[in-house]
């Protein structure tokens, strides 16, 4: 897996719902609908915006922010990329 994709959806009650996906590739629909896309192969921020406001694409800062909440997912992505780099 390569990408961490985070999308936010507003529920009818007004609350925000967060959906986190891990994917091998990013699709056009992800780029259009996701708020955050992190590429763990290139260690880059593909997209980062909230309610239409684009945030600076600071890899370490954004990675560390989401690591607080999704540490196991991010650790697994980094481990996968590390293993992939060592086998090539």
Buried (B, 14 or more C-beta within 10 A) or exposed (E): BBBBBBBBEEEEEEEEEEEEBBEEEBEEEBEEEBBBBBBBEEEEBBBBEEEEEEBEEEBEEBBEBBBEEBEEBBEBBBEBBEEEEEEE
